[in-house]
Amino acid sequence: MSSPTFTLNDGAQIPWIGFGTGTALYTKDSTEAVKTAIQTGLTHLDGAQLYQNEESLGKGIKESGIARQELFVTTKVFKTPEGKSVKDTLVESLKKLGLEYVDLFLIHSPLELVKDGKMKAWWKEMEGIKKEGLAKSIGVSNFMVEHLQLLLQDAAVIPAVNQIELHPYVWNTAVNIYEFCKSKGIVIESYGALSTLFRVPEGPVDHIVAKLAERLSKESGTTISSGQILMKWLFQKGVVVVTTSSKTSRMKEMLAVPSLPDLTPEEIVAIETEGSKLHKRFFGLNIYNE
Ligand SMILES: NC(=O)c1ccc[n+]([C@@H]2O[C@H](COP(=O)([O-])OP(=O)(O)OC[C@H]3O[C@@H](n4cnc5c(N)ncnc54)[C@H](OP(=O)(O)O)[C@@H]3O)[C@@H](O)[C@H]2O)c1
């Protein structure tokens, strides 16, 4: 069963759910996790040069036995070593991954680029990479509206995605990025969604999310978890979810999300209202002007 996809602004299709090889797998061998994820049906893999495990991502892809064209593979550039270009880093990544192209190549963070005045030069390189076919789509990560506005001043290609920390506890501050991206046809990818539940014990959204899990469980006759409710919230908002798990059962839960009964508009607002009672960012990159 293949995952539903969203259409990117360059016409490419992106599976709505991505399996990440950062955080829990950061600097670790991801071979087995990736292989299991692909064989379970997760065809969108999210990697990065910063995670220092691209070889194992490539190994997992190879060992899965699934054809390359069935997969959607992302990697990201964080910085360029002395004397190397952005393209040089991608060529290196492709060698590690054992691939001829990635489906999506992202600038991992705007922060150093803004400091060094390199934003526009890097994006020109990204555009060249797309033209050459080394990446089918290009995008950014952790970009606030002001970073996107700067990049767009001279851009020939509008970024296809912006991957940001997005969950109920940052929704209030992220909503302007979400709206801006929507207005430009930039798809938002969320990371950190499930951190909402396990990094804030007894947080303000727990109650509403548990209540909705109960309603949907009754309606569908299957057990639906709180994590699935958070993913459903993002799916219905047109947001790609990038998460991860060491457990096949949770991978199956992710894949089942699109076919769960829909949340009502009131339920979606209720999640956002409860989320706005706490502002909590779980990751290091401060894109919310705190
Ligand atoms: N662009 C960026 O700057 C950036 C930053 C961070 C992450 N990312 C990407 O996003 C991916 C996902 O990262 P994330 O950690 O932020 O994802 P997340 O969705 O917040 O958390 C995933 C983790 O949640 C755990 N989990 C799920 N349900 C749980 C529950 N009910 N109780 C306890 N633990 C539970 C999983 O552990 P189990 O193994 O137990 O299921 C897994 O390790 C990364 O791998 C990376 O690819 C990108």
The ligand as a Tripos MOL2 file, in Angstrom:
@<TRIPOS>MOLECULE
LIG
   48    52     1     0     0
SMALL
NO_CHARGES

@<TRIPOS>ATOM
      1 N1         15.5660   19.6700    9.7030 N.am      1 LIG1
      2 C1         15.8980   19.6080   10.9620 C.2       1 LIG1
      3 O1         16.5690   20.5150   11.5050 O.2       1 LIG1
      4 C2         15.4630   18.4180   11.7920 C.ar      1 LIG1
      5 C3         15.5360   18.4560   13.1860 C.ar      1 LIG1
      6 C4         15.0920   17.3400   13.9040 C.ar      1 LIG1
      7 C5         14.6110   16.2300   13.2500 C.ar      1 LIG1
      8 N2         14.5610   16.2070   11.8770 N.ar      1 LIG1
      9 C6         14.0910   15.0060   11.1470 C.3       1 LIG1
     10 O2         12.8910   14.5740   11.7110 O.3       1 LIG1
     11 C7         13.0030   13.1870   12.0790 C.3       1 LIG1
     12 C8         12.0600   12.8960   13.2010 C.3       1 LIG1
     13 O3         12.6090   13.4100   14.3740 O.3       1 LIG1
     14 P1         11.8910   13.6960   15.7110 P.3       1 LIG1
     15 O4         12.6370   13.0420   16.7740 O.co2     1 LIG1
     16 O5         11.6960   15.1080   15.7940 O.co2     1 LIG1
     17 O6         10.4830   12.9640   15.5850 O.3       1 LIG1
     18 P2          9.3060   12.8940   16.6430 P.3       1 LIG1
     19 O7          8.1260   12.5120   15.8430 O.co2     1 LIG1
     20 O8          9.1780   14.0710   17.5380 O.co2     1 LIG1
     21 O9          9.7520   11.7220   17.5900 O.3       1 LIG1
     22 C9         10.0210   10.4340   17.1320 C.3       1 LIG1
     23 C10        10.3790    9.6130   18.3240 C.3       1 LIG1
     24 O10         9.2170    9.5120   19.1150 O.3       1 LIG1
     25 C11         9.2460    8.2940   19.7860 C.3       1 LIG1
     26 N3          7.8500    8.0210   20.1350 N.ar      1 LIG1
     27 C12         6.7960    8.0000   19.3000 C.ar      1 LIG1
     28 N4          5.6480    7.7630   19.9820 N.ar      1 LIG1
     29 C13         6.0300    7.6440   21.2700 C.ar      1 LIG1
     30 C14         5.3350    7.3840   22.4600 C.ar      1 LIG1
     31 N5          4.0110    7.2120   22.4850 N.pl3     1 LIG1
     32 N6          6.0450    7.3170   23.6050 N.ar      1 LIG1
     33 C15         7.3790    7.5030   23.6110 C.ar      1 LIG1
     34 N7          8.1050    7.7350   22.5000 N.ar      1 LIG1
     35 C16         7.4350    7.8060   21.3570 C.ar      1 LIG1
     36 C17         9.8340    7.3360   18.7930 C.3       1 LIG1
     37 O11        10.4630    6.3150   19.5180 O.3       1 LIG1
     38 P3         10.1920    4.7330   19.2770 P.3       1 LIG1
     39 O12        11.4050    4.2340   18.5860 O.co2     1 LIG1
     40 O13        10.0530    4.1940   20.6540 O.co2     1 LIG1
     41 O14         8.9300    4.5780   18.4730 O.co2     1 LIG1
     42 C18        10.8460    8.2150   18.0320 C.3       1 LIG1
     43 O15        12.1350    8.0620   18.5120 O.3       1 LIG1
     44 C19        14.4800   13.0070   12.3410 C.3       1 LIG1
     45 O16        14.8640   11.6640   12.2710 O.3       1 LIG1
     46 C20        15.0540   13.8420   11.2310 C.3       1 LIG1
     47 O17        15.0550   13.1080   10.0240 O.3       1 LIG1
     48 C21        14.9720   17.2930   11.1610 C.ar      1 LIG1
@<TRIPOS>BOND
     1     1     2 1
     2     2     3 2
     3     2     4 1
     4     4     5 ar
     5     4    48 ar
     6     5     6 ar
     7     6     7 ar
     8     7     8 ar
     9     8     9 1
    10     8    48 ar
    11     9    10 1
    12     9    46 1
    13    10    11 1
    14    11    12 1
    15    11    44 1
    16    12    13 1
    17    13    14 1
    18    14    15 2
    19    14    16 1
    20    14    17 1
    21    17    18 1
    22    18    19 2
    23    18    20 1
    24    18    21 1
    25    21    22 1
    26    22    23 1
    27    23    24 1
    28    23    42 1
    29    24    25 1
    30    25    26 1
    31    25    36 1
    32    26    27 ar
    33    26    35 ar
    34    27    28 ar
    35    28    29 ar
    36    29    30 ar
    37    29    35 ar
    38    30    31 1
    39    30    32 ar
    40    32    33 ar
    41    33    34 ar
    42    34    35 ar
    43    36    37 1
    44    36    42 1
    45    37    38 1
    46    38    39 2
    47    38    40 1
    48    38    41 1
    49    42    43 1
    50    44    45 1
    51    44    46 1
    52    46    47 1
@<TRIPOS>SUBSTRUCTURE
     1 LIG1         1 GROUP 0 **** ****
